Amino acid sequence: MTVKPPPPPPSSSASPPLSHRQHRSLTSISHLHWAKILTSSSSSSATATKPCRIQATTNSSTSTTTTDITPRWNSDEALLNLLRQRKTEDAWIAYTQSPHLPNPTCLSRLICQLSYQNTPSALTRAQSVIRRLRHERQLHRLDANSLGLLAVAAAKLGDTLYANSILKSMLRSGYLPHVKAWSAVVSRLAASGDDGPKEAIKLFSQVTRTIRRFSEPTMVMDSRPDTAAYNAVLNACANLGWTEKFRQLFDEMPESKCEPDILTYNVMIKLCARTERKDLLVFVLERILEKDIALCMTTLQSLVASYIGFGDLDTAEKIVQAMREGRKDLCKILRDANSKEVPSENESEVFESLLPNMNYSNDYEPPLLRKVFSPNTRMYTTLMKGYMKAGRIKDTVRMLEAMRNQEDSSSHPDHVSYTTVVSALVNVGAMERARQVFTEMRSSGIQANRITYNILLKGYCQQLQLQNARETIKEMISAGIEPDAVSYNTLIDGCILIDDCAGALKFFNEMRERGIAPTKISYTTLMKAFSVSGQPKLAHDVFIEMEKDPRVKVDLVAWNMLIEAYSRCGMLDPAKDLVDKMRKKGVYPDVATYGSLASCIALARKPGEALLLWNEIKERCGLITTDEIKVTKSVSKVPVLKPDEGLLDTLADICVRAAFFKKALEIVAFMEELGIAPNKTKYTRIYVEMHSRMFTSKHASRARQDRRVERKRAAEAFKFWLGLPNSYYGSEWRLEGEGGGDDEYAI
């Protein structure tokens, strides 16, 4: 039995504001019903009620006169009739022309029908209603069904942040969404980038935690997690490589009366791949067969893809060949391949719980497949991608030819197969051959898709053939395929390669004019164009636009790109200010950030700043352990830094040029600890060119000479490290032409 929420009391405030984002289209789903979360002590005795519509509620404290009610009622009735006749366009016009806010029934149906239109403009209209209601503090006029449909649609369209915000607002407002709605959002979050998988796990936990508060199971029957919901959150754990959380949720499934299905074990294959446990793949397959779960081609394709991901093309080929021969002993084949592997001790206890069959005795007879599986187009294409990844271009092309000659039509190449070959040829710069395969693809009656065209665009841009790239995108549009953000990002990046900053901006504006929402890559790529051209203020303007865009999240890459723009021009103060702002927003500098600052310090010729930067890097690397730092680390989550060769070499270069030999020795010693070989030849040249006459002045005062003692000792130590003549060898360091003026670097 489903429960519809009663209307909130008139005195209650509006629901928490929902963040708005623009969407492109909406996929409809069946009507959903919702449970009202009862927070009072009488929740256990609450009885289910029939679904009902929420009546209109106003903020006015005075009663409405009869003369006001009649026209309002007539207007709402006219709007409702249009909605019942599915005249959504006319209903929208009536809504925009109405002098008052329609009743809850009209508003909810209008949002649902606008969403069902599956067009960007209709969805934008639906969200404008949401914004208006939020502004007027009337969100409680909408029923939960309309909000749920909007959340599902947003998730399917990739706008997971908006979908997540809707569900969280519903939970805060006391509504428990249907499992189809919240599991769809969890699924999309799990597959998205950035913090999507983590947010998926948080949302799953928040919903299930709320469900457990109910003592009456029938009240939350439609919201309880099903197997699909668990598969979605398990996928998030697999994407993050969180084995312990995966096991915890996997063990919870029986408690929720959910049984693992084939998708659950497909996700487990992904977990093994993410955690680099190639030795466990065969045990997952055996477990599926032991539990008598119907095997599918997706499972076998996932196994082939996993072995390819591990770089084990031999085993991947053995699987495909065994399928071609109609063999059922696939588990035995994989066990034989496993015999050469050294079992990993990485979280073995967790996997022993998930896969108890991994501890079976050596005389265990691996199970056979229930039926014969023949390789299909997808399987062959996966193997082709493995050849491409290994740089075996000839084998990739040969596989395409072999697929063409297959008698079974299910093994003939499709658009993915052709696109894989085009991509392989593009990667090696063989654009003419790639274009030939592209032409063959169309002559075979297989329509190229957006991905195929984007790969061609990438190839032309990498080969600096921007004119061919422009012609390709025109050809793409004339073929009825709309370019996407990836298409324009590729073109913008191509303009950067030929130093065409104006062209990059033109493509960016053209993308927005076509109604294509810029992505994070779009913004950062355009920032890179202005950075390379020495226009940091324009890069900053793009950054500000990115911050204002609710569809994207400003991440560390964007901050680093902006800092690099200022650093390229030697503008140290603005770059440092940006680093401070970045920290305040909870984004911590990484190696790229410090590398840009170090380059900026060298360009600005402010070696003293290099010492401050080196001290900060030492703190992040754990080379300094003061009480203050211990306290800071205990209350914060500052990630540990691992500097690379470029950063340390730049800092050492600055210190050597500035005669900070003690610090230079610290840096090169740290480089050697990390296994990085310092460039002694370069440092020797710098020392000879800049410091060969140090400490040679005969006219310095005694006090000045005393102040030089420590620096001279450091210089001698540095010369010793370089292998130059020094006091440690019992000889003095002199070059001809000595006796110049006072030491320029003396203190």
JORADA-V341009 format. One record per backbone hydrogen bond with DSSP energy under -1.0 kcal/mol. NH is the residue of the N-H (numbers start at 1). CO is the residue of the C=O. If there is no record, write none. Layout:
nh co
NH CO
NH CO
//
This chain:
nh co
12 9
35 176
37 174
43 40
46 43
69 65
70 66
72 68
73 69
74 70
75 71
76 72
77 73
78 74
79 75
80 76
81 77
82 78
83 79
84 80
85 81
86 83
87 82
88 86
91 87
92 88
93 89
94 90
95 91
96 92
97 93
107 103
108 104
109 105
110 106
111 107
112 108
113 109
114 110
115 111
116 112
118 115
123 119
124 120
125 121
126 122
127 123
128 124
129 125
130 126
131 127
132 128
133 129
134 130
135 131
136 132
138 133
141 138
142 139
147 143
148 144
149 145
150 146
151 147
152 148
153 149
154 150
155 151
156 152
157 153
158 155
159 154
160 158
163 159
164 160
165 161
166 162
167 163
168 164
169 165
170 166
171 167
172 168
173 169
175 170
176 35
179 222
182 178
183 179
185 181
186 182
187 183
188 184
189 185
190 186
191 187
196 193
199 195
200 196
201 197
202 198
203 199
204 200
205 201
206 202
207 203
208 204
209 205
210 206
211 207
212 208
213 210
214 211
219 216
220 217
223 220
224 220
230 226
231 227
232 228
233 229
234 230
235 231
236 232
237 233
238 234
239 235
240 236
241 237
242 237
243 241
246 242
247 243
248 244
249 245
250 246
251 247
256 252
257 254
258 253
265 261
266 262
267 263
268 264
269 265
270 266
271 267
272 268
273 269
274 270
275 271
276 273
277 272
280 277
281 278
284 280
285 281
286 282
287 283
288 284
289 285
290 286
291 287
292 289
293 288
300 296
301 297
302 298
303 299
304 300
305 301
306 302
307 303
308 304
309 305
310 306
311 308
312 307
313 311
316 312
317 313
318 314
319 315
320 316
321 317
322 318
323 319
324 320
325 321
327 322
333 329
334 330
335 331
336 332
337 333
338 334
339 335
341 338
348 345
351 347
352 348
353 349
354 350
355 351
358 355
359 356
360 357
364 361
369 328
377 410
380 376
381 377
382 378
383 379
384 380
385 381
386 382
387 383
388 384
389 385
390 386
391 388
392 387
393 391
396 392
397 393
398 394
399 395
400 396
401 397
402 398
403 399
404 400
405 401
406 403
411 408
412 409
418 414
419 415
420 416
421 417
422 418
423 419
424 420
425 421
426 422
427 423
429 426
430 425
431 429
434 430
435 431
436 432
437 433
438 434
439 435
440 436
441 437
442 438
443 439
444 440
445 442
446 441
453 449
454 450
455 451
456 452
457 453
458 454
459 455
460 456
461 457
462 458
463 459
464 461
465 460
469 465
470 466
471 467
472 468
473 469
474 470
475 471
476 472
477 473
478 474
479 475
480 477
481 476
488 484
489 485
490 486
491 487
492 488
493 489
494 490
495 491
496 492
497 493
499 496
500 495
504 500
505 501
506 502
507 503
508 504
509 505
510 506
511 507
512 508
513 509
514 510
515 512
516 511
523 519
524 520
525 521
526 522
527 523
528 524
529 525
530 526
531 527
532 528
533 529
534 531
535 530
539 535
540 536
541 537
542 538
543 539
544 540
545 541
546 542
547 543
548 544
549 545
552 549
559 555
560 556
561 557
562 558
563 559
564 560
565 561
566 562
567 563
568 564
570 567
571 566
572 570
575 571
576 572
577 573
578 574
579 575
580 576
581 577
582 578
583 579
584 580
585 581
586 583
587 582
594 590
595 591
596 592
597 593
598 594
599 595
600 596
601 597
602 598
603 599
604 600
606 601
609 606
611 607
612 608
613 609
614 610
615 611
616 612
617 613
618 614
619 615
620 616
621 617
623 618
630 626
631 627
632 628
633 629
634 630
635 631
641 620
648 644
649 645
650 646
651 647
652 648
653 649
654 650
655 651
656 652
657 653
658 654
659 656
660 655
661 659
664 660
665 661
666 662
667 663
668 664
669 665
670 666
671 667
672 668
673 669
674 670
675 672
676 671
680 678
683 679
684 680
685 681
686 682
687 683
688 684
689 685
690 686
691 687
694 691
696 693
705 701
706 702
707 703
709 706
712 708
713 709
714 710
715 711
716 712
717 713
718 714
719 715
720 716
721 717
722 718
723 719
724 719
729 726
730 727
731 726
//
